[in-house]
Amino acid sequence: MTAFPRAEVEAAFHDFIAVGDRCAESRDWNPWADIHSEDGLWVEHHLGTYRGREAIRAAIVEVMKPVPMMYFPVEWFVIEGNRVVSYIWQQMPDPRGGGEIYRFGNVTILEYAGDNLWSFQEDIYNPNEATEMMKRWLAAGGKLG
């Protein structure tokens, strides 16, 4: 396995987050799949395991269909070799336009493959927290996409 320079891994991680932000703005999640390698693996413990970029694409487009506006502020991240471990909030905009926060935490583990691509992603979160956040958001006037 090739060891990539830390600066390259960190730049790719910041791009990973920026791509997610652009997808939330455009409501098109295809670019997110494009930053995974052809043979990439996405482990989403509550939805399934997806092997290959096109399986990842099909899954993320479907998963984000009702919540395409979700965005992902990074609380912290650590880089060791080609691996990035991060704590990323899964956050919805305040439907009332105020300062109310609707979010749940997620630990994301990524393995960098070079060329700004990720060969592995694992997302770990509490689905009960996700459900409770969505209930609050919908009760406040949030509308699914």
ChimeraX commands (.cxc) that place a marker at each C-alpha (Angstrom):
marker #1 position 0.00,0.00,0.00 radius 0.5
marker #1 position 1.31,3.42,-0.95 radius 0.5
marker #1 position 1.82,5.89,1.87 radius 0.5
marker #1 position 0.71,9.33,0.73 radius 0.5
marker #1 position 2.04,12.62,2.10 radius 0.5
marker #1 position 0.02,13.97,5.01 radius 0.5
marker #1 position -0.61,17.25,3.17 radius 0.5
marker #1 position -2.19,15.33,0.27 radius 0.5
marker #1 position -4.41,13.27,2.59 radius 0.5
marker #1 position -5.50,16.36,4.50 radius 0.5
marker #1 position -6.26,18.30,1.29 radius 0.5
marker #1 position -8.32,15.36,0.02 radius 0.5
marker #1 position -10.22,15.27,3.33 radius 0.5
marker #1 position -11.05,18.96,3.10 radius 0.5
marker #1 position -12.21,18.35,-0.47 radius 0.5
marker #1 position -14.35,15.41,0.77 radius 0.5
marker #1 position -16.15,17.83,3.09 radius 0.5
marker #1 position -16.41,20.54,0.42 radius 0.5
marker #1 position -17.89,18.07,-2.08 radius 0.5
marker #1 position -20.53,17.11,0.50 radius 0.5
marker #1 position -21.34,20.78,1.05 radius 0.5
marker #1 position -21.68,21.36,-2.71 radius 0.5
marker #1 position -23.91,18.30,-3.00 radius 0.5
marker #1 position -26.17,19.67,-0.25 radius 0.5
marker #1 position -26.39,23.01,-2.08 radius 0.5
marker #1 position -27.06,21.47,-5.50 radius 0.5
marker #1 position -29.07,18.52,-4.12 radius 0.5
marker #1 position -27.10,16.28,-6.49 radius 0.5
marker #1 position -25.17,13.58,-4.64 radius 0.5
marker #1 position -23.45,12.05,-7.69 radius 0.5
marker #1 position -20.23,14.06,-7.16 radius 0.5
marker #1 position -19.91,12.49,-3.70 radius 0.5
marker #1 position -19.80,9.03,-5.26 radius 0.5
marker #1 position -17.17,10.25,-7.73 radius 0.5
marker #1 position -14.61,10.84,-4.95 radius 0.5
marker #1 position -14.69,7.13,-4.07 radius 0.5
marker #1 position -12.41,4.74,-5.94 radius 0.5
marker #1 position -13.85,2.34,-8.52 radius 0.5
marker #1 position -13.41,-0.51,-6.02 radius 0.5
marker #1 position -14.38,1.59,-3.00 radius 0.5
marker #1 position -16.14,0.17,0.04 radius 0.5
marker #1 position -18.70,2.14,2.06 radius 0.5
marker #1 position -19.81,0.57,5.33 radius 0.5
marker #1 position -22.97,2.23,6.61 radius 0.5
marker #1 position -23.90,0.08,9.59 radius 0.5
marker #1 position -27.61,0.88,9.57 radius 0.5
marker #1 position -28.20,0.82,5.81 radius 0.5
marker #1 position -25.73,-1.70,4.43 radius 0.5
marker #1 position -22.32,-2.27,2.90 radius 0.5
marker #1 position -21.73,-1.03,-0.65 radius 0.5
marker #1 position -18.90,-2.31,-2.85 radius 0.5
marker #1 position -17.77,-0.30,-5.85 radius 0.5
marker #1 position -18.32,3.30,-6.89 radius 0.5
marker #1 position -21.57,2.62,-8.73 radius 0.5
marker #1 position -23.09,0.77,-5.77 radius 0.5
marker #1 position -22.00,3.67,-3.55 radius 0.5
marker #1 position -23.58,6.09,-6.04 radius 0.5
marker #1 position -26.91,4.25,-6.11 radius 0.5
marker #1 position -26.97,4.10,-2.31 radius 0.5
marker #1 position -26.05,7.74,-1.58 radius 0.5
marker #1 position -28.46,9.13,-4.17 radius 0.5
marker #1 position -31.28,7.08,-2.61 radius 0.5
marker #1 position -30.26,7.80,1.01 radius 0.5
marker #1 position -30.05,11.55,0.42 radius 0.5
marker #1 position -33.22,11.83,-1.68 radius 0.5
marker #1 position -35.42,12.81,1.31 radius 0.5
marker #1 position -32.73,14.99,2.95 radius 0.5
marker #1 position -30.59,16.46,0.16 radius 0.5
marker #1 position -30.11,19.66,2.16 radius 0.5
marker #1 position -28.27,17.93,5.02 radius 0.5
marker #1 position -24.82,19.36,5.61 radius 0.5
marker #1 position -21.78,18.18,7.52 radius 0.5
marker #1 position -19.81,20.47,9.86 radius 0.5
marker #1 position -16.59,18.83,11.05 radius 0.5
marker #1 position -16.03,18.88,14.80 radius 0.5
marker #1 position -12.56,17.30,14.65 radius 0.5
marker #1 position -10.39,15.00,12.57 radius 0.5
marker #1 position -7.18,13.00,13.01 radius 0.5
marker #1 position -4.87,11.77,10.26 radius 0.5
marker #1 position -2.57,8.80,10.62 radius 0.5
marker #1 position -0.95,7.60,7.43 radius 0.5
marker #1 position -3.66,7.27,4.77 radius 0.5
marker #1 position -6.46,7.07,7.34 radius 0.5
marker #1 position -8.65,9.92,8.50 radius 0.5
marker #1 position -10.95,9.56,11.50 radius 0.5
marker #1 position -13.38,12.41,12.00 radius 0.5
marker #1 position -16.38,13.50,14.01 radius 0.5
marker #1 position -18.83,15.06,11.61 radius 0.5
marker #1 position -22.24,16.46,12.48 radius 0.5
marker #1 position -25.15,15.40,10.28 radius 0.5
marker #1 position -27.04,18.68,10.37 radius 0.5
marker #1 position -30.27,20.04,8.93 radius 0.5
marker #1 position -30.97,23.74,8.37 radius 0.5
marker #1 position -33.36,25.40,10.80 radius 0.5
marker #1 position -36.71,25.31,8.95 radius 0.5
marker #1 position -37.75,28.51,10.72 radius 0.5
marker #1 position -34.58,30.32,9.67 radius 0.5
marker #1 position -33.46,30.91,13.24 radius 0.5
marker #1 position -30.60,29.54,15.24 radius 0.5
marker #1 position -32.08,26.20,16.35 radius 0.5
marker #1 position -29.66,23.32,15.81 radius 0.5
marker #1 position -30.85,20.02,14.34 radius 0.5
marker #1 position -28.01,17.52,14.22 radius 0.5
marker #1 position -26.60,14.19,15.33 radius 0.5
marker #1 position -23.00,13.06,15.54 radius 0.5
marker #1 position -21.22,10.66,13.20 radius 0.5
marker #1 position -17.75,9.16,13.30 radius 0.5
marker #1 position -16.41,8.72,9.77 radius 0.5
marker #1 position -13.36,6.61,9.01 radius 0.5
marker #1 position -11.78,7.11,5.59 radius 0.5
marker #1 position -8.88,5.45,3.81 radius 0.5
marker #1 position -7.17,7.55,1.16 radius 0.5
marker #1 position -6.37,5.86,-2.18 radius 0.5
marker #1 position -4.57,8.70,-3.97 radius 0.5
marker #1 position -5.73,10.93,-6.82 radius 0.5
marker #1 position -8.24,12.60,-4.47 radius 0.5
marker #1 position -10.16,9.30,-4.11 radius 0.5
marker #1 position -11.23,7.30,-1.06 radius 0.5
marker #1 position -11.11,3.50,-1.09 radius 0.5
marker #1 position -12.92,3.01,2.21 radius 0.5
marker #1 position -15.51,4.83,4.26 radius 0.5
marker #1 position -17.22,3.70,7.43 radius 0.5
marker #1 position -19.92,5.75,9.14 radius 0.5
marker #1 position -20.78,5.10,12.77 radius 0.5
marker #1 position -23.67,6.86,14.50 radius 0.5
marker #1 position -26.60,6.24,16.82 radius 0.5
marker #1 position -29.74,5.77,14.68 radius 0.5
marker #1 position -31.94,6.69,17.66 radius 0.5
marker #1 position -30.30,10.13,17.77 radius 0.5
marker #1 position -30.87,10.49,14.03 radius 0.5
marker #1 position -34.55,9.59,14.38 radius 0.5
marker #1 position -35.08,11.97,17.30 radius 0.5
marker #1 position -33.38,14.82,15.44 radius 0.5
marker #1 position -35.54,14.22,12.35 radius 0.5
marker #1 position -38.72,14.17,14.45 radius 0.5
marker #1 position -37.79,17.54,16.00 radius 0.5
marker #1 position -36.86,18.98,12.60 radius 0.5
marker #1 position -40.12,17.84,10.96 radius 0.5
marker #1 position -42.16,19.13,13.93 radius 0.5
marker #1 position -40.45,22.53,13.48 radius 0.5
marker #1 position -41.62,22.66,9.86 radius 0.5
marker #1 position -38.84,20.83,8.03 radius 0.5
marker #1 position -39.87,19.36,4.68 radius 0.5
marker #1 position -38.37,16.26,3.14 radius 0.5
marker #1 position -37.02,16.53,-0.39 radius 0.5
marker link #1:1,2 radius 0.2
marker link #1:2,3 radius 0.2
marker link #1:3,4 radius 0.2
marker link #1:4,5 radius 0.2
marker link #1:5,6 radius 0.2
marker link #1:6,7 radius 0.2
marker link #1:7,8 radius 0.2
marker link #1:8,9 radius 0.2
marker link #1:9,10 radius 0.2
marker link #1:10,11 radius 0.2
marker link #1:11,12 radius 0.2
marker link #1:12,13 radius 0.2
marker link #1:13,14 radius 0.2
marker link #1:14,15 radius 0.2
marker link #1:15,16 radius 0.2
marker link #1:16,17 radius 0.2
marker link #1:17,18 radius 0.2
marker link #1:18,19 radius 0.2
marker link #1:19,20 radius 0.2
marker link #1:20,21 radius 0.2
marker link #1:21,22 radius 0.2
marker link #1:22,23 radius 0.2
marker link #1:23,24 radius 0.2
marker link #1:24,25 radius 0.2
marker link #1:25,26 radius 0.2
marker link #1:26,27 radius 0.2
marker link #1:27,28 radius 0.2
marker link #1:28,29 radius 0.2
marker link #1:29,30 radius 0.2
marker link #1:30,31 radius 0.2
marker link #1:31,32 radius 0.2
marker link #1:32,33 radius 0.2
marker link #1:33,34 radius 0.2
marker link #1:34,35 radius 0.2
marker link #1:35,36 radius 0.2
marker link #1:36,37 radius 0.2
marker link #1:37,38 radius 0.2
marker link #1:38,39 radius 0.2
marker link #1:39,40 radius 0.2
marker link #1:40,41 radius 0.2
marker link #1:41,42 radius 0.2
marker link #1:42,43 radius 0.2
marker link #1:43,44 radius 0.2
marker link #1:44,45 radius 0.2
marker link #1:45,46 radius 0.2
marker link #1:46,47 radius 0.2
marker link #1:47,48 radius 0.2
marker link #1:48,49 radius 0.2
marker link #1:49,50 radius 0.2
marker link #1:50,51 radius 0.2
marker link #1:51,52 radius 0.2
marker link #1:52,53 radius 0.2
marker link #1:53,54 radius 0.2
marker link #1:54,55 radius 0.2
marker link #1:55,56 radius 0.2
marker link #1:56,57 radius 0.2
marker link #1:57,58 radius 0.2
marker link #1:58,59 radius 0.2
marker link #1:59,60 radius 0.2
marker link #1:60,61 radius 0.2
marker link #1:61,62 radius 0.2
marker link #1:62,63 radius 0.2
marker link #1:63,64 radius 0.2
marker link #1:64,65 radius 0.2
marker link #1:65,66 radius 0.2
marker link #1:66,67 radius 0.2
marker link #1:67,68 radius 0.2
marker link #1:68,69 radius 0.2
marker link #1:69,70 radius 0.2
marker link #1:70,71 radius 0.2
marker link #1:71,72 radius 0.2
marker link #1:72,73 radius 0.2
marker link #1:73,74 radius 0.2
marker link #1:74,75 radius 0.2
marker link #1:75,76 radius 0.2
marker link #1:76,77 radius 0.2
marker link #1:77,78 radius 0.2
marker link #1:78,79 radius 0.2
marker link #1:79,80 radius 0.2
marker link #1:80,81 radius 0.2
marker link #1:81,82 radius 0.2
marker link #1:82,83 radius 0.2
marker link #1:83,84 radius 0.2
marker link #1:84,85 radius 0.2
marker link #1:85,86 radius 0.2
marker link #1:86,87 radius 0.2
marker link #1:87,88 radius 0.2
marker link #1:88,89 radius 0.2
marker link #1:89,90 radius 0.2
marker link #1:90,91 radius 0.2
marker link #1:91,92 radius 0.2
marker link #1:92,93 radius 0.2
marker link #1:93,94 radius 0.2
marker link #1:94,95 radius 0.2
marker link #1:95,96 radius 0.2
marker link #1:96,97 radius 0.2
marker link #1:97,98 radius 0.2
marker link #1:98,99 radius 0.2
marker link #1:99,100 radius 0.2
marker link #1:100,101 radius 0.2
marker link #1:101,102 radius 0.2
marker link #1:102,103 radius 0.2
marker link #1:103,104 radius 0.2
marker link #1:104,105 radius 0.2
marker link #1:105,106 radius 0.2
marker link #1:106,107 radius 0.2
marker link #1:107,108 radius 0.2
marker link #1:108,109 radius 0.2
marker link #1:109,110 radius 0.2
marker link #1:110,111 radius 0.2
marker link #1:111,112 radius 0.2
marker link #1:112,113 radius 0.2
marker link #1:113,114 radius 0.2
marker link #1:114,115 radius 0.2
marker link #1:115,116 radius 0.2
marker link #1:116,117 radius 0.2
marker link #1:117,118 radius 0.2
marker link #1:118,119 radius 0.2
marker link #1:119,120 radius 0.2
marker link #1:120,121 radius 0.2
marker link #1:121,122 radius 0.2
marker link #1:122,123 radius 0.2
marker link #1:123,124 radius 0.2
marker link #1:124,125 radius 0.2
marker link #1:125,126 radius 0.2
marker link #1:126,127 radius 0.2
marker link #1:127,128 radius 0.2
marker link #1:128,129 radius 0.2
marker link #1:129,130 radius 0.2
marker link #1:130,131 radius 0.2
marker link #1:131,132 radius 0.2
marker link #1:132,133 radius 0.2
marker link #1:133,134 radius 0.2
marker link #1:134,135 radius 0.2
marker link #1:135,136 radius 0.2
marker link #1:136,137 radius 0.2
marker link #1:137,138 radius 0.2
marker link #1:138,139 radius 0.2
marker link #1:139,140 radius 0.2
marker link #1:140,141 radius 0.2
marker link #1:141,142 radius 0.2
marker link #1:142,143 radius 0.2
marker link #1:143,144 radius 0.2
marker link #1:144,145 radius 0.2
view
